[in-house]
Structure formats: C-alpha cells, structure tokens
Amino acid sequence: MWKEFKEFIMRGNVLDLAVGIVIGAAFGAIVTSLVNDIIMPPIGLLLGKINFTDLFINLTPEKAATSLKAAKDLGAATINYGLFINTLINFLIVALVIFLVVKAVNKLKKPAPAAAAAAPTTKQCRYCATDIPIKATRCPNCTSDLK
C-alpha cells in the first residue's frame, strides 16, 4: 500500500496540481494586497475619503458602532458590503490575469494543421441515385451506362 501511495504522489499530475495550488495561494495574497493597499485607497479618496473596509450595515441597532471593528467587538450582526466590494475587485483582477495568461499561452501554441479535404471515392448514379465507386462506368444497381 505504501508503494502505491508513493507512486500516486509522484505522478506528474499530482505534483503539478500541488505546485499550482501553492502558487495560486501566493498569487491570491499578492492580489489581495494590491487591491487593499494600492487600488482601494485612491478610489476611496476620490469618492470622498471612504474606507471600503469600514462600509457595513448594522443589523443590531442597540449595539451602535462607528466602525466595523467596533461593531464586531460589540458582537453586532453586520452586513459587510465594503469587504464584499474588496473581494469582488480581487476576483476581477485574478480573472483578468488568468485570462491574459491563457491568451498568451494559446498564442504560443502552434496552430493545428488544417485537415486536407479527402478526394471523393464515390459518385451518385444519375438514374437511381445509388452511391457507386468513382471509377465505375456502369451502375451495379440499375445497370445504367454512366459514360
């Protein structure tokens, strides 16, 4: 059983998948930092000094809070739409980068050779509409002369 497990783990597919997951997680962290630390602050500034991470709706009015952290500390139920906006932008950036990578890889691939059209091997009898070999001079079905 150990030998089979070792063979399974050492397959190319499993190793490729593991490397892809690790690189994907690292890439996700980079994109999250890009969105939270570089993209969202200027957008918030342009929209009137809004901090998107603090945009929330408090569903517990008796636990009033001015920031999301304060609301969480009070145990208030909240809808965190600012964090959702950040996550949505993260997703769009990741999707765009993956699209560009796939497009670049497809460009590097050689185009598949076009299939040559095969010459016809049969023709149709003009009298009985039966398919017959292209070199036939008489129809084997209706015995018509095809010359």
C-alpha positions as CSV (number, residue, x, y, z in Angstrom):
1,M,0.0,0.0,0.0
2,W,2.8,2.4,0.8
3,K,4.4,1.8,-2.6
4,E,1.1,2.5,-4.4
5,F,0.7,5.7,-2.4
6,K,4.2,6.8,-3.2
7,E,3.6,6.1,-6.9
8,F,0.4,8.1,-6.8
9,I,2.0,11.1,-5.1
10,M,5.0,11.0,-7.5
11,R,2.8,11.2,-10.6
12,G,3.2,14.4,-12.6
13,N,-0.4,15.4,-12.3
14,V,-0.4,15.4,-8.5
15,L,2.8,17.3,-8.3
16,D,1.7,19.8,-10.9
17,L,-1.6,20.3,-9.0
18,A,0.3,20.8,-5.7
19,V,2.6,23.4,-7.3
20,G,-0.4,25.2,-8.9
21,I,-2.2,25.4,-5.6
22,V,0.8,26.8,-3.8
23,I,1.5,29.4,-6.5
24,G,-2.2,30.2,-6.7
25,A,-2.4,30.9,-2.9
26,A,0.7,33.1,-3.1
27,F,-0.8,34.9,-6.1
28,G,-4.0,35.4,-4.2
29,A,-2.1,37.1,-1.4
30,I,-0.4,39.4,-3.8
31,V,-3.7,40.4,-5.5
32,T,-5.3,40.9,-2.1
33,S,-2.5,43.2,-1.1
34,L,-2.7,45.0,-4.4
35,V,-6.4,45.7,-4.0
36,N,-6.4,46.6,-0.3
37,D,-3.2,48.6,-0.2
38,I,-2.8,50.1,-3.6
39,I,-6.1,50.2,-5.6
40,M,-8.8,50.8,-2.9
41,P,-7.1,53.8,-1.0
42,P,-7.1,56.1,-4.1
43,I,-10.6,55.0,-5.1
44,G,-11.8,55.8,-1.5
45,L,-10.0,59.1,-1.6
46,L,-11.7,60.0,-5.0
47,L,-15.1,59.1,-3.6
48,G,-14.8,61.3,-0.5
49,K,-12.2,59.7,1.8
50,I,-14.2,56.4,2.1
51,N,-12.5,53.4,3.7
52,F,-14.2,50.5,2.0
53,T,-13.3,48.0,4.7
54,D,-15.5,50.1,7.1
55,L,-18.6,50.1,5.0
56,F,-21.2,47.9,6.7
57,I,-24.8,47.9,7.7
58,N,-25.5,47.3,11.4
59,L,-28.4,44.8,11.8
60,T,-28.4,45.3,15.6
61,P,-29.4,48.9,16.3
62,E,-29.0,48.6,20.1
63,K,-25.3,47.9,19.5
64,A,-24.3,51.1,17.7
65,A,-20.8,51.3,16.3
66,T,-18.9,53.7,14.0
67,S,-16.5,51.1,12.5
68,L,-16.7,47.5,11.5
69,K,-14.1,46.6,14.1
70,A,-16.1,48.3,16.8
71,A,-19.3,46.5,15.7
72,K,-17.5,43.1,15.7
73,D,-16.1,43.8,19.2
74,L,-19.7,44.6,20.4
75,G,-20.9,41.4,18.8
76,A,-23.3,43.2,16.4
77,A,-24.7,41.4,13.4
78,T,-23.5,43.3,10.3
79,I,-23.6,43.1,6.5
80,N,-20.1,43.9,5.4
81,Y,-20.6,45.2,1.9
82,G,-17.3,47.1,1.9
83,L,-15.3,43.9,2.4
84,F,-17.5,42.3,-0.3
85,I,-16.5,45.1,-2.8
86,N,-12.8,44.4,-2.0
87,T,-13.3,40.7,-2.5
88,L,-15.2,41.3,-5.8
89,I,-12.3,43.5,-7.1
90,N,-9.8,40.8,-6.0
91,F,-11.8,38.3,-8.1
92,L,-12.0,40.5,-11.1
93,I,-8.2,41.1,-11.1
94,V,-7.5,37.4,-10.7
95,A,-9.9,36.6,-13.5
96,L,-8.3,39.2,-15.8
97,V,-4.7,37.9,-15.1
98,I,-5.8,34.3,-15.7
99,F,-7.5,35.4,-18.9
100,L,-4.3,37.2,-20.1
101,V,-2.1,34.2,-19.2
102,V,-4.3,31.7,-21.0
103,K,-4.5,34.1,-24.0
104,A,-0.6,34.3,-24.1
105,V,-0.2,30.6,-23.7
106,N,-2.7,30.0,-26.6
107,K,-0.7,32.4,-28.7
108,L,2.5,30.4,-28.1
109,K,0.9,27.1,-29.1
110,K,1.4,26.1,-32.7
111,P,-1.9,26.2,-34.6
112,A,-3.2,22.7,-35.5
113,P,-2.6,21.8,-39.2
114,A,-5.7,22.1,-41.3
115,A,-7.1,18.8,-42.4
116,A,-6.8,18.3,-46.1
117,A,-10.0,17.6,-47.8
118,A,-10.1,14.0,-48.9
119,A,-10.9,13.3,-52.6
120,P,-14.3,11.8,-53.1
121,T,-14.3,8.0,-53.5
122,T,-17.9,7.6,-54.7
123,K,-20.3,9.3,-57.0
124,Q,-24.0,9.1,-57.4
125,C,-25.8,7.3,-60.3
126,R,-27.8,9.9,-62.2
127,Y,-30.6,7.4,-62.8
128,C,-31.1,5.6,-59.5
129,A,-29.2,7.9,-57.0
130,T,-27.2,5.0,-55.7
131,D,-23.6,5.7,-54.4
132,I,-21.1,3.9,-56.6
133,P,-17.3,3.9,-56.9
134,I,-15.9,6.9,-58.7
135,K,-14.2,4.8,-61.4
136,A,-17.4,2.8,-62.2
137,T,-18.7,3.0,-65.8
138,R,-21.9,1.1,-65.2
139,C,-24.2,1.3,-62.1
140,P,-24.3,-2.1,-60.3
141,N,-27.8,-1.4,-59.1
142,C,-29.7,-0.3,-62.2
143,T,-27.0,-1.3,-64.8
144,S,-27.2,2.1,-66.5
145,D,-24.3,3.1,-68.6
146,L,-22.5,6.1,-66.8
147,K,-20.4,7.3,-69.7
